[in-house]
Amino acid sequence: MSCTDPDTETDTYIKLLGDGHRTVAKDILSRTEGGRFFVLGTTFFDNDSSQIVIYDVDESGNQLNSSQLAILRNTESEKLARSTDGGVYIIGHTYSLAGSGRQSILAKLSPELEALWGDHFGLGDKRQHLRPRCA
């Protein structure tokens, strides 16, 4: 529906992603083929834990695939970057490393959203974490 002409249809739509928990979207990245997108988010659970979630959606917002990254108990997403093989890198942070405060995490997923590897970085309570460099 258009604001100026309510009888005109547009390509605007709303889709709800997630499984009923509190999922907050953080980033979106177009894929290289077919009008598809990666949508990155964090799901928060009632037991005060969180995990990273990523969705593969088509140009109409339909969910084609998804993956959850429960790297540690409290893991939150930040940004996405495309890898040269069509997969995706995810940066985020965690509060779960015993006695170390907040740590950054970096993970790589395949184009099919399979976790290939992940690592953590940072200086404990100094709360330093990875952020994408702005152009």
PyMOL commands that set and color helices and strands:
alter all, ss='L'
color gray80, all
select helices_A, chain A and resi 124-126
alter helices_A, ss='H'
color red, helices_A
select strands_A, chain A and resi 22-30+37-44+50-57+63-69+75-82+88-94+103-109+115-121
alter strands_A, ss='S'
color yellow, strands_A
deselect
rebuild
show_as cartoon
